[in-house]
Amino acid sequence: MKPWVVGIIGGSGLYDIPGLEGPEWKTIECASGCPSDALLFGSLAGVEVRFLPRHGRGHRLSPTDIDARANIEALKRAGCTDIVSVAAVGSLREDLPPGTFVVVDQYIDCTFARPKSYFGPGLVAHVSMADPVCPRLSGFVVQAARSAGAPTVDNGTYLAMEGPQFSTRAESELYRSWDCSVIGMTGMPEAKLAREAELPYASLAMVTDFDAWRAGAAAVQVSDILSVLNDNAHLARDTLVRLIQALPPAREASPIDRSLDQAIVTPPSARDPAAAERLAWLLKGR
């Protein structure tokens, strides 16, 4: 068994984690590209934490411009064993009003302008994404959110759109017909890349609006979203603190820790030599 090292990816409205012991921002060099920002290293209740603001401090990056490959690589190189993603989303269901926290368990990926894998020519792999989040970590997130007093729904399907524009009303109605729960711009390919990096992943989605499907309702505006985020930021931070405090002292191994065991197709003799370093950090921490 190895100790927990929790990576937290903060979305809109969450740019740091107050209360960390020994906080220090560190720049991580990555082969995949440039992460959104430096990582905030620290500890909480004896657990090592690595925090990354997904959009960068000051919210400098649009969803399409976020280098999700570099972000996941940075967290892996920083020693993370698990990742918790926090993101603002729109609701596609009447029973998920603004202020609700949804712990996502499924995704539909409609993004189209982003690199989605660490694999390709010279090193081919196909990881399973049937169950895209870690049930153990997601369960801890649900318990922590409810303990913090947040109205929390366990399980929901996240529609990942490209953005940065919000949905048309026709698109919003289409996604509802697919039985999606929430819509956002950053959950994919982040979850796919976490699986390729053998990192258990959980997603805490904070509902800020009703997207565009409600007949007669005003269109989504950033000012309204920010208002809801500001009202709920303390609940998100409290949830993360409670999550870390409640983790078991010892981290049992997860099947996700070895996701690549049955995924790599290219035999060693046929691999591009340049892929060797990439595979080495993907397997880091085994």
Sequence and secondary structure as in RCSB ss.txt:
>XXXX:A:sequence
MKPWVVGIIGGSGLYDIPGLEGPEWKTIECASGCPSDALLFGSLAGVEVRFLPRHGRGHRLSPTDIDARANIEAL
KRAGCTDIVSVAAVGSLREDLPPGTFVVVDQYIDCTFARPKSYFGPGLVAHVSMADPVCPRLSGFVVQAARSAGA
PTVDNGTYLAMEGPQFSTRAESELYRSWDCSVIGMTGMPEAKLAREAELPYASLAMVTDFDAWRAGAAAVQVSDI
LSVLNDNAHLARDTLVRLIQALPPAREASPIDRSLDQAIVTPPSARDPAAAERLAWLLKGR
>XXXX:A:secstr
 B  EEEEEE TT    TT EEEEEE    SS   SS EEEEEETTEEEEEEETTTTTT   GGG  HHHHHHHH
HHTT SEEEEEEEEEE STTS TT EEEE EEEE   SS   S BTTB B    SS S HHHHHHHHHHHHHTT 
 EEE  EEEE   SS   HHHHHHHHHTT  EEESSSTTHHHHHHHTT  EEEEEEEEE TT STT     HHHH
HHHHHHHHHHHHHHHHHHHHHS SSB   GGGGTTTTTB S GGGS TTHHHHHHHHTTT 
